[in-house]
Amino acid sequence: MTWVKTYSGGKPNYTEPKEWVGLTDDEADVLIVNAGFTKEDLLRLGSLIAELTIDVEEKLKEKNA
């Protein structure tokens, strides 16, 4: 297991890496609703928004691996 270096109060700490926890579908839906899209936007762009949500989550997984 590889330990992760973090900082607290300017001093390094070594902690176990955390397991990736992604968004649930419900959490992603709430974020989309809170972004202020209209019903028409969602009808027009719904699949694109869903794909973007998945792509963002995949990129975050890569960056935090």
N, C-alpha and C positions, 0 to 999 in steps of 0.2 A: 504494500500500500504506500502511495506517495502522500506525504503530508503537504499541506498548503500553508504558505507563509502569509499571514495577515498582520495588520497593525492595530494596536489599541493604545492610545495615549503616547504614540510615537515609538513604542517598543514593539519589536517583532514577536509574534506568537505563531506557533505551529499547531494547526488543527487538522483533523481528519477532513478529507473532502466531502462535501455534501452531495447527496444523490440529486440529479436533476429532477425537478418536479415541474411539469408543463402545465399550461392552462387547461382547464376543463372546457368543454363546449359551452357550458353555461357562462363561465367567466369570460370567454371570448365574446359571447353574445352581449353581455353587459357592457364590455368595452366598446363594442360597435355601436350600441344604442347610446351610450354616453358621449360618443364622438359627435352626435348631433345629426346623423344622416336622416333624411326624410324617408318616408315610405317609398316614394318614387325613386330616390337614390338607391335604396336597397333592392328594389325590383330590377333596376338597371344594372347595378354594380355588385349585387350580392355575391355572385360566385368569385368575382375579382377580389373583393374584400376578404372572403374566406381563404382564398389562395394566398393573399398577402399575409394574413395572420399566420398561416402555416409556414410560409417562407421566413418570416421574422423569427418565429420560434425555433426553426431549424438553424438559423444563423446564430442565435443566442446559444444554442446547444454547442455549436462548433467553437464559439469564442470562450465558452466556459468549460470545455472538455479538458 
